[in-house]
């Protein structure tokens, strides 16, 4: 049972980190930080996900 709970917690942590990264990218996009600068730290996949989430909100 403990292993199952540890796995669940690890997955939750990973999802939280991903959500934070996407939110950070969204903030940079909204502040008009150039894409090239964002991609120095974040992946293209993360950038595209953040960009897509912006268009669904608007």
N, CA, C, O and CB atoms as a CASP TS submission, in Angstrom:
PFRMAT TS
TARGET T0000
AUTHOR 0000-0000-0000
METHOD Language model
MODEL 1
PARENT N/A
ATOM      1  N   UNK     1       0.818  -1.200   0.000  1.00  0.00           N
ATOM      2  CA  UNK     1       0.000   0.000   0.000  1.00  0.00           C
ATOM      3  C   UNK     1       0.868   1.272   0.000  1.00  0.00           C
ATOM      4  O   UNK     1       0.548   2.258  -0.664  1.00  0.00           O
ATOM      5  CB  UNK     1      -0.934  -0.006   1.213  1.00  0.00           C
ATOM      6  N   UNK     2       1.954   1.223   0.749  1.00  0.00           N
ATOM      7  CA  UNK     2       2.835   2.380   0.832  1.00  0.00           C
ATOM      8  C   UNK     2       3.443   2.712  -0.538  1.00  0.00           C
ATOM      9  O   UNK     2       3.558   3.885  -0.892  1.00  0.00           O
ATOM     10  CB  UNK     2       3.947   2.125   1.860  1.00  0.00           C
ATOM     11  N   UNK     3       3.825   1.705  -1.297  1.00  0.00           N
ATOM     12  CA  UNK     3       4.406   1.926  -2.618  1.00  0.00           C
ATOM     13  C   UNK     3       3.405   2.580  -3.557  1.00  0.00           C
ATOM     14  O   UNK     3       3.767   3.448  -4.351  1.00  0.00           O
ATOM     15  CB  UNK     3       4.894   0.611  -3.212  1.00  0.00           C
ATOM     16  N   UNK     4       2.164   2.170  -3.467  1.00  0.00           N
ATOM     17  CA  UNK     4       1.112   2.744  -4.307  1.00  0.00           C
ATOM     18  C   UNK     4       0.947   4.221  -3.974  1.00  0.00           C
ATOM     19  O   UNK     4       0.824   5.059  -4.868  1.00  0.00           O
ATOM     20  CB  UNK     4      -0.232   1.986  -4.112  1.00  0.00           C
ATOM     21  N   UNK     5       0.945   4.532  -2.685  1.00  0.00           N
ATOM     22  CA  UNK     5       0.788   5.922  -2.256  1.00  0.00           C
ATOM     23  C   UNK     5       1.988   6.762  -2.693  1.00  0.00           C
ATOM     24  O   UNK     5       1.820   7.901  -3.128  1.00  0.00           O
ATOM     25  CB  UNK     5       0.615   5.998  -0.727  1.00  0.00           C
ATOM     26  N   UNK     6       3.190   6.210  -2.581  1.00  0.00           N
ATOM     27  CA  UNK     6       4.388   6.930  -3.011  1.00  0.00           C
ATOM     28  C   UNK     6       4.344   7.215  -4.510  1.00  0.00           C
ATOM     29  O   UNK     6       4.714   8.302  -4.955  1.00  0.00           O
ATOM     30  CB  UNK     6       5.650   6.127  -2.663  1.00  0.00           C
ATOM     31  N   UNK     7       3.891   6.240  -5.274  1.00  0.00           N
ATOM     32  CA  UNK     7       3.782   6.430  -6.721  1.00  0.00           C
ATOM     33  C   UNK     7       2.767   7.532  -7.035  1.00  0.00           C
ATOM     34  O   UNK     7       3.015   8.385  -7.887  1.00  0.00           O
ATOM     35  CB  UNK     7       3.374   5.107  -7.415  1.00  0.00           C
ATOM     36  N   UNK     8       1.631   7.509  -6.347  1.00  0.00           N
ATOM     37  CA  UNK     8       0.604   8.523  -6.544  1.00  0.00           C
ATOM     38  C   UNK     8       1.140   9.916  -6.210  1.00  0.00           C
ATOM     39  O   UNK     8       0.904  10.872  -6.949  1.00  0.00           O
ATOM     40  CB  UNK     8      -0.626   8.208  -5.687  1.00  0.00           C
ATOM     41  N   UNK     9       1.861  10.023  -5.093  1.00  0.00           N
ATOM     42  CA  UNK     9       2.423  11.312  -4.692  1.00  0.00           C
ATOM     43  C   UNK     9       3.457  11.808  -5.696  1.00  0.00           C
ATOM     44  O   UNK     9       3.509  13.001  -5.998  1.00  0.00           O
ATOM     45  CB  UNK     9       3.053  11.205  -3.307  1.00  0.00           C
ATOM     46  N   UNK    10       4.277  10.902  -6.212  1.00  0.00           N
ATOM     47  CA  UNK    10       5.286  11.273  -7.205  1.00  0.00           C
ATOM     48  C   UNK    10       4.620  11.790  -8.482  1.00  0.00           C
ATOM     49  O   UNK    10       5.065  12.779  -9.063  1.00  0.00           O
ATOM     50  CB  UNK    10       6.197  10.069  -7.527  1.00  0.00           C
ATOM     51  N   UNK    11       3.563  11.120  -8.910  1.00  0.00           N
ATOM     52  CA  UNK    11       2.833  11.566 -10.103  1.00  0.00           C
ATOM     53  C   UNK    11       2.201  12.935  -9.866  1.00  0.00           C
ATOM     54  O   UNK    11       2.180  13.777 -10.764  1.00  0.00           O
ATOM     55  CB  UNK    11       1.748  10.539 -10.491  1.00  0.00           C
ATOM     56  N   UNK    12       1.689  13.155  -8.668  1.00  0.00           N
ATOM     57  CA  UNK    12       1.077  14.443  -8.339  1.00  0.00           C
ATOM     58  C   UNK    12       2.128  15.547  -8.355  1.00  0.00           C
ATOM     59  O   UNK    12       1.866  16.649  -8.838  1.00  0.00           O
ATOM     60  CB  UNK    12       0.385  14.381  -6.961  1.00  0.00           C
ATOM     61  N   UNK    13       3.311  15.258  -7.829  1.00  0.00           N
ATOM     62  CA  UNK    13       4.406  16.240  -7.847  1.00  0.00           C
ATOM     63  C   UNK    13       4.807  16.578  -9.271  1.00  0.00           C
ATOM     64  O   UNK    13       5.000  17.747  -9.606  1.00  0.00           O
ATOM     65  CB  UNK    13       5.622  15.710  -7.074  1.00  0.00           C
ATOM     66  N   UNK    14       4.933  15.569 -10.103  1.00  0.00           N
ATOM     67  CA  UNK    14       5.318  15.788 -11.498  1.00  0.00           C
ATOM     68  C   UNK    14       4.288  16.656 -12.214  1.00  0.00           C
ATOM     69  O   UNK    14       4.643  17.558 -12.973  1.00  0.00           O
ATOM     70  CB  UNK    14       5.480  14.446 -12.230  1.00  0.00           C
ATOM     71  N   UNK    15       3.021  16.378 -11.968  1.00  0.00           N
ATOM     72  CA  UNK    15       1.952  17.151 -12.611  1.00  0.00           C
ATOM     73  C   UNK    15       1.973  18.606 -12.125  1.00  0.00           C
ATOM     74  O   UNK    15       1.766  19.531 -12.911  1.00  0.00           O
ATOM     75  CB  UNK    15       0.570  16.510 -12.324  1.00  0.00           C
ATOM     76  N   UNK    16       2.220  18.796 -10.844  1.00  0.00           N
ATOM     77  CA  UNK    16       2.297  20.156 -10.289  1.00  0.00           C
ATOM     78  C   UNK    16       3.464  20.924 -10.902  1.00  0.00           C
ATOM     79  O   UNK    16       3.322  22.102 -11.230  1.00  0.00           O
ATOM     80  CB  UNK    16       2.445  20.108  -8.753  1.00  0.00           C
ATOM     81  N   UNK    17       4.612  20.274 -11.059  1.00  0.00           N
ATOM     82  CA  UNK    17       5.767  20.924 -11.685  1.00  0.00           C
ATOM     83  C   UNK    17       5.458  21.320 -13.116  1.00  0.00           C
ATOM     84  O   UNK    17       5.803  22.416 -13.557  1.00  0.00           O
ATOM     85  CB  UNK    17       6.987  20.003 -11.650  1.00  0.00           C
ATOM     86  N   UNK    18       4.806  20.418 -13.837  1.00  0.00           N
ATOM     87  CA  UNK    18       4.458  20.707 -15.229  1.00  0.00           C
ATOM     88  C   UNK    18       3.513  21.909 -15.297  1.00  0.00           C
ATOM     89  O   UNK    18       3.683  22.798 -16.131  1.00  0.00           O
ATOM     90  CB  UNK    18       3.808  19.468 -15.900  1.00  0.00           C
ATOM     91  N   UNK    19       2.527  21.922 -14.420  1.00  0.00           N
ATOM     92  CA  UNK    19       1.565  23.025 -14.392  1.00  0.00           C
ATOM     93  C   UNK    19       2.261  24.349 -14.099  1.00  0.00           C
ATOM     94  O   UNK    19       1.944  25.367 -14.714  1.00  0.00           O
ATOM     95  CB  UNK    19       0.476  22.761 -13.346  1.00  0.00           C
ATOM     96  N   UNK    20       3.203  24.340 -13.166  1.00  0.00           N
ATOM     97  CA  UNK    20       3.952  25.549 -12.834  1.00  0.00           C
ATOM     98  C   UNK    20       4.770  26.032 -14.028  1.00  0.00           C
ATOM     99  O   UNK    20       4.817  27.230 -14.307  1.00  0.00           O
ATOM    100  CB  UNK    20       4.871  25.296 -11.634  1.00  0.00           C
ATOM    101  N   UNK    21       5.406  25.112 -14.723  1.00  0.00           N
ATOM    102  CA  UNK    21       6.228  25.470 -15.887  1.00  0.00           C
ATOM    103  C   UNK    21       5.361  26.088 -16.988  1.00  0.00           C
ATOM    104  O   UNK    21       5.737  27.094 -17.589  1.00  0.00           O
ATOM    105  CB  UNK    21       6.972  24.224 -16.429  1.00  0.00           C
ATOM    106  N   UNK    22       4.206  25.480 -17.246  1.00  0.00           N
ATOM    107  CA  UNK    22       3.299  26.006 -18.275  1.00  0.00           C
ATOM    108  C   UNK    22       2.817  27.397 -17.884  1.00  0.00           C
ATOM    109  O   UNK    22       2.741  28.291 -18.728  1.00  0.00           O
ATOM    110  CB  UNK    22       2.090  25.057 -18.485  1.00  0.00           C
ATOM    111  N   UNK    23       2.490  27.582 -16.605  1.00  0.00           N
ATOM    112  CA  UNK    23       2.033  28.898 -16.147  1.00  0.00           C
ATOM    113  C   UNK    23       3.132  29.937 -16.291  1.00  0.00           C
ATOM    114  O   UNK    23       2.862  31.073 -16.680  1.00  0.00           O
ATOM    115  CB  UNK    23       1.567  28.828 -14.688  1.00  0.00           C
ATOM    116  N   UNK    24       4.354  29.568 -15.988  1.00  0.00           N
ATOM    117  CA  UNK    24       5.477  30.498 -16.136  1.00  0.00           C
ATOM    118  C   UNK    24       5.636  30.918 -17.601  1.00  0.00           C
ATOM    119  O   UNK    24       5.866  32.091 -17.896  1.00  0.00           O
ATOM    120  CB  UNK    24       6.787  29.853 -15.618  1.00  0.00           C
ATOM    121  N   UNK    25       5.513  29.968 -18.495  1.00  0.00           N
ATOM    122  CA  UNK    25       5.633  30.273 -19.929  1.00  0.00           C
ATOM    123  C   UNK    25       4.486  31.170 -20.368  1.00  0.00           C
ATOM    124  O   UNK    25       4.691  32.121 -21.123  1.00  0.00           O
ATOM    125  CB  UNK    25       5.650  28.973 -20.773  1.00  0.00           C
ATOM    126  N   UNK    26       3.287  30.873 -19.900  1.00  0.00           N
ATOM    127  CA  UNK    26       2.138  31.731 -20.245  1.00  0.00           C
ATOM    128  C   UNK    26       2.386  33.164 -19.803  1.00  0.00           C
ATOM    129  O   UNK    26       2.110  34.110 -20.541  1.00  0.00           O
ATOM    130  CB  UNK    26       0.842  31.196 -19.596  1.00  0.00           C
ATOM    131  N   UNK    27       2.907  33.316 -18.597  1.00  0.00           N
ATOM    132  CA  UNK    27       3.203  34.666 -18.100  1.00  0.00           C
ATOM    133  C   UNK    27       4.216  35.369 -18.995  1.00  0.00           C
ATOM    134  O   UNK    27       4.060  36.551 -19.301  1.00  0.00           O
ATOM    135  CB  UNK    27       3.733  34.605 -16.658  1.00  0.00           C
ATOM    136  N   UNK    28       5.246  34.652 -19.414  1.00  0.00           N
ATOM    137  CA  UNK    28       6.259  35.254 -20.279  1.00  0.00           C
ATOM    138  C   UNK    28       5.675  35.631 -21.636  1.00  0.00           C
ATOM    139  O   UNK    28       6.006  36.679 -22.190  1.00  0.00           O
ATOM    140  CB  UNK    28       7.435  34.296 -20.463  1.00  0.00           C
ATOM    141  N   UNK    29       4.811  34.778 -22.166  1.00  0.00           N
ATOM    142  CA  UNK    29       4.167  35.094 -23.444  1.00  0.00           C
ATOM    143  C   UNK    29       3.333  36.366 -23.293  1.00  0.00           C
ATOM    144  O   UNK    29       3.383  37.257 -24.141  1.00  0.00           O
ATOM    145  CB  UNK    29       3.277  33.909 -23.929  1.00  0.00           C
ATOM    146  N   UNK    30       2.565  36.438 -22.202  1.00  0.00           N
ATOM    147  CA  UNK    30       1.732  37.622 -21.968  1.00  0.00           C
ATOM    148  C   UNK    30       2.576  38.884 -21.798  1.00  0.00           C
ATOM    149  O   UNK    30       2.136  39.981 -22.143  1.00  0.00           O
ATOM    150  CB  UNK    30       0.857  37.414 -20.733  1.00  0.00           C
ATOM    151  N   UNK    31       3.784  38.727 -21.267  1.00  0.00           N
ATOM    152  CA  UNK    31       4.691  39.869 -21.094  1.00  0.00           C
ATOM    153  C   UNK    31       5.533  40.137 -22.336  1.00  0.00           C
ATOM    154  O   UNK    31       6.425  40.984 -22.333  1.00  0.00           O
ATOM    155  CB  UNK    31       5.606  39.632 -19.905  1.00  0.00           C
ATOM    156  N   UNK    32       5.229  39.398 -23.394  1.00  0.00           N
ATOM    157  CA  UNK    32       5.870  39.560 -24.696  1.00  0.00           C
ATOM    158  C   UNK    32       7.370  39.257 -24.680  1.00  0.00           C
ATOM    159  O   UNK    32       8.147  39.897 -25.390  1.00  0.00           O
ATOM    160  CB  UNK    32       5.650  40.959 -25.189  1.00  0.00           C
ATOM    161  N   UNK    33       7.770  38.276 -23.863  1.00  0.00           N
ATOM    162  CA  UNK    33       9.148  37.791 -23.896  1.00  0.00           C
ATOM    163  C   UNK    33       9.310  37.028 -25.209  1.00  0.00           C
ATOM    164  O   UNK    33       8.457  36.206 -25.547  1.00  0.00           O
ATOM    165  CB  UNK    33       9.488  36.877 -22.636  1.00  0.00           C
ATOM    166  N   UNK    34      10.369  37.278 -25.944  1.00  0.00           N
ATOM    167  CA  UNK    34      10.555  36.588 -27.226  1.00  0.00           C
ATOM    168  C   UNK    34      10.606  35.064 -27.057  1.00  0.00           C
ATOM    169  O   UNK    34      11.168  34.540 -26.095  1.00  0.00           O
ATOM    170  CB  UNK    34      11.840  37.077 -27.901  1.00  0.00           C
ATOM    171  N   UNK    35      10.010  34.392 -28.009  1.00  0.00           N
ATOM    172  CA  UNK    35       9.953  32.929 -28.000  1.00  0.00           C
ATOM    173  C   UNK    35      11.344  32.320 -27.865  1.00  0.00           C
ATOM    174  O   UNK    35      11.525  31.342 -27.140  1.00  0.00           O
ATOM    175  CB  UNK    35       9.280  32.415 -29.274  1.00  0.00           C
ATOM    176  N   UNK    36      12.314  32.885 -28.551  1.00  0.00           N
ATOM    177  CA  UNK    36      13.677  32.362 -28.528  1.00  0.00           C
ATOM    178  C   UNK    36      14.258  32.350 -27.119  1.00  0.00           C
ATOM    179  O   UNK    36      14.974  31.421 -26.743  1.00  0.00           O
ATOM    180  CB  UNK    36      14.565  33.182 -29.444  1.00  0.00           C
ATOM    181  N   UNK    37      13.948  33.382 -26.346  1.00  0.00           N
ATOM    182  CA  UNK    37      14.441  33.442 -24.970  1.00  0.00           C
ATOM    183  C   UNK    37      13.742  32.395 -24.103  1.00  0.00           C
ATOM    184  O   UNK    37      14.383  31.754 -23.271  1.00  0.00           O
ATOM    185  CB  UNK    37      14.229  34.851 -24.380  1.00  0.00           C
ATOM    186  N   UNK    38      12.465  32.223 -24.289  1.00  0.00           N
ATOM    187  CA  UNK    38      11.719  31.239 -23.511  1.00  0.00           C
ATOM    188  C   UNK    38      12.246  29.836 -23.789  1.00  0.00           C
ATOM    189  O   UNK    38      12.377  29.014 -22.881  1.00  0.00           O
ATOM    190  CB  UNK    38      10.214  31.322 -23.832  1.00  0.00           C
ATOM    191  N   UNK    39      12.547  29.576 -25.063  1.00  0.00           N
ATOM    192  CA  UNK    39      13.007  28.238 -25.445  1.00  0.00           C
ATOM    193  C   UNK    39      14.434  27.926 -24.977  1.00  0.00           C
ATOM    194  O   UNK    39      14.887  26.789 -25.106  1.00  0.00           O
ATOM    195  CB  UNK    39      12.933  28.089 -26.945  1.00  0.00           C
ATOM    196  N   UNK    40      15.128  28.900 -24.448  1.00  0.00           N
ATOM    197  CA  UNK    40      16.443  28.627 -23.869  1.00  0.00           C
ATOM    198  C   UNK    40      16.308  27.828 -22.574  1.00  0.00           C
ATOM    199  O   UNK    40      17.223  27.098 -22.193  1.00  0.00           O
ATOM    200  CB  UNK    40      17.200  29.942 -23.608  1.00  0.00           C
ATOM    201  N   UNK    41      15.176  27.967 -21.903  1.00  0.00           N
ATOM    202  CA  UNK    41      14.976  27.284 -20.622  1.00  0.00           C
ATOM    203  C   UNK    41      13.893  26.219 -20.687  1.00  0.00           C
ATOM    204  O   UNK    41      13.947  25.235 -19.949  1.00  0.00           O
ATOM    205  CB  UNK    41      14.626  28.288 -19.553  1.00  0.00           C
ATOM    206  N   UNK    42      12.922  26.401 -21.550  1.00  0.00           N
ATOM    207  CA  UNK    42      11.775  25.495 -21.622  1.00  0.00           C
ATOM    208  C   UNK    42      11.742  24.787 -22.974  1.00  0.00           C
ATOM    209  O   UNK    42      12.331  25.258 -23.948  1.00  0.00           O
ATOM    210  CB  UNK    42      10.458  26.265 -21.386  1.00  0.00           C
ATOM    211  N   UNK    43      11.055  23.666 -23.022  1.00  0.00           N
ATOM    212  CA  UNK    43      10.984  22.899 -24.264  1.00  0.00           C
ATOM    213  C   UNK    43       9.948  23.494 -25.218  1.00  0.00           C
ATOM    214  O   UNK    43       9.051  24.230 -24.809  1.00  0.00           O
ATOM    215  CB  UNK    43      10.647  21.430 -23.967  1.00  0.00           C
ATOM    216  N   UNK    44      10.095  23.160 -26.479  1.00  0.00           N
ATOM    217  CA  UNK    44       9.135  23.595 -27.489  1.00  0.00           C
ATOM    218  C   UNK    44       7.751  23.033 -27.166  1.00  0.00           C
ATOM    219  O   UNK    44       6.743  23.719 -27.338  1.00  0.00           O
ATOM    220  CB  UNK    44       9.587  23.152 -28.903  1.00  0.00           C
ATOM    221  N   UNK    45       7.705  21.806 -26.706  1.00  0.00           N
ATOM    222  CA  UNK    45       6.425  21.185 -26.344  1.00  0.00           C
ATOM    223  C   UNK    45       5.731  21.973 -25.231  1.00  0.00           C
ATOM    224  O   UNK    45       4.524  22.207 -25.296  1.00  0.00           O
ATOM    225  CB  UNK    45       6.643  19.723 -25.901  1.00  0.00           C
ATOM    226  N   UNK    46       6.483  22.377 -24.222  1.00  0.00           N
ATOM    227  CA  UNK    46       5.905  23.178 -23.138  1.00  0.00           C
ATOM    228  C   UNK    46       5.425  24.527 -23.667  1.00  0.00           C
ATOM    229  O   UNK    46       4.351  25.002 -23.299  1.00  0.00           O
ATOM    230  CB  UNK    46       6.935  23.383 -22.006  1.00  0.00           C
ATOM    231  N   UNK    47       6.222  25.129 -24.522  1.00  0.00           N
ATOM    232  CA  UNK    47       5.850  26.417 -25.099  1.00  0.00           C
ATOM    233  C   UNK    47       4.533  26.301 -25.876  1.00  0.00           C
ATOM    234  O   UNK    47       3.631  27.125 -25.728  1.00  0.00           O
ATOM    235  CB  UNK    47       6.974  26.939 -26.019  1.00  0.00           C
ATOM    236  N   UNK    48       4.450  25.270 -26.694  1.00  0.00           N
ATOM    237  CA  UNK    48       3.245  25.085 -27.503  1.00  0.00           C
ATOM    238  C   UNK    48       2.024  24.816 -26.625  1.00  0.00           C
ATOM    239  O   UNK    48       0.930  25.298 -26.918  1.00  0.00           O
ATOM    240  CB  UNK    48       3.442  23.932 -28.494  1.00  0.00           C
ATOM    241  N   UNK    49       2.205  24.060 -25.566  1.00  0.00           N
ATOM    242  CA  UNK    49       1.091  23.797 -24.658  1.00  0.00           C
ATOM    243  C   UNK    49       0.627  25.083 -23.980  1.00  0.00           C
ATOM    244  O   UNK    49      -0.574  25.319 -23.853  1.00  0.00           O
ATOM    245  CB  UNK    49       1.494  22.758 -23.602  1.00  0.00           C
ATOM    246  N   UNK    50       1.567  25.908 -23.548  1.00  0.00           N
ATOM    247  CA  UNK    50       1.219  27.168 -22.919  1.00  0.00           C
ATOM    248  C   UNK    50       0.512  28.106 -23.899  1.00  0.00           C
ATOM    249  O   UNK    50      -0.465  28.772 -23.555  1.00  0.00           O
ATOM    250  CB  UNK    50       2.468  27.834 -22.361  1.00  0.00           C
ATOM    251  N   UNK    51       1.028  28.138 -25.114  1.00  0.00           N
ATOM    252  CA  UNK    51       0.437  28.968 -26.158  1.00  0.00           C
ATOM    253  C   UNK    51      -0.995  28.528 -26.460  1.00  0.00           C
ATOM    254  O   UNK    51      -1.892  29.357 -26.607  1.00  0.00           O
ATOM    255  CB  UNK    51       1.288  28.911 -27.430  1.00  0.00           C
ATOM    256  N   UNK    52      -1.192  27.223 -26.549  1.00  0.00           N
ATOM    257  CA  UNK    52      -2.531  26.687 -26.827  1.00  0.00           C
ATOM    258  C   UNK    52      -3.493  26.997 -25.684  1.00  0.00           C
ATOM    259  O   UNK    52      -4.665  27.295 -25.914  1.00  0.00           O
ATOM    260  CB  UNK    52      -2.464  25.167 -27.059  1.00  0.00           C
ATOM    261  N   UNK    53      -3.001  26.928 -24.471  1.00  0.00           N
ATOM    262  CA  UNK    53      -3.883  27.212 -23.329  1.00  0.00           C
ATOM    263  C   UNK    53      -4.292  28.682 -23.293  1.00  0.00           C
ATOM    264  O   UNK    53      -5.374  29.019 -22.813  1.00  0.00           O
ATOM    265  CB  UNK    53      -3.190  26.833 -22.011  1.00  0.00           C
ATOM    266  N   UNK    54      -3.436  29.544 -23.795  1.00  0.00           N
ATOM    267  CA  UNK    54      -3.786  30.967 -23.871  1.00  0.00           C
ATOM    268  C   UNK    54      -4.912  31.200 -24.859  1.00  0.00           C
ATOM    269  O   UNK    54      -5.812  31.997 -24.594  1.00  0.00           O
ATOM    270  CB  UNK    54      -2.566  31.800 -24.266  1.00  0.00           C
ATOM    271  N   UNK    55      -4.875  30.526 -25.977  1.00  0.00           N
ATOM    272  CA  UNK    55      -5.909  30.737 -26.988  1.00  0.00           C
ATOM    273  C   UNK    55      -7.242  30.146 -26.561  1.00  0.00           C
ATOM    274  O   UNK    55      -8.287  30.650 -26.970  1.00  0.00           O
ATOM    275  CB  UNK    55      -5.479  30.134 -28.312  1.00  0.00           C
ATOM    276  N   UNK    56      -7.240  29.096 -25.753  1.00  0.00           N
ATOM    277  CA  UNK    56      -8.510  28.520 -25.300  1.00  0.00           C
ATOM    278  C   UNK    56      -9.158  29.375 -24.226  1.00  0.00           C
ATOM    279  O   UNK    56     -10.378  29.354 -24.062  1.00  0.00           O
ATOM    280  CB  UNK    56      -8.295  27.107 -24.774  1.00  0.00           C
ATOM    281  N   UNK    57      -8.340  30.133 -23.491  1.00  0.00           N
ATOM    282  CA  UNK    57      -8.873  30.989 -22.439  1.00  0.00           C
ATOM    283  C   UNK    57      -9.470  32.255 -23.021  1.00  0.00           C
ATOM    284  O   UNK    57     -10.496  32.751 -22.554  1.00  0.00           O
ATOM    285  CB  UNK    57      -7.785  31.339 -21.432  1.00  0.00           C
ATOM    286  N   UNK    58      -8.814  32.766 -24.046  1.00  0.00           N
ATOM    287  CA  UNK    58      -9.279  34.018 -24.675  1.00  0.00           C
ATOM    288  C   UNK    58     -10.493  33.720 -25.459  1.00  0.00           C
ATOM    289  O   UNK    58     -11.065  34.617 -26.078  1.00  0.00           O
ATOM    290  CB  UNK    58      -8.207  34.658 -25.576  1.00  0.00           C
TER
END
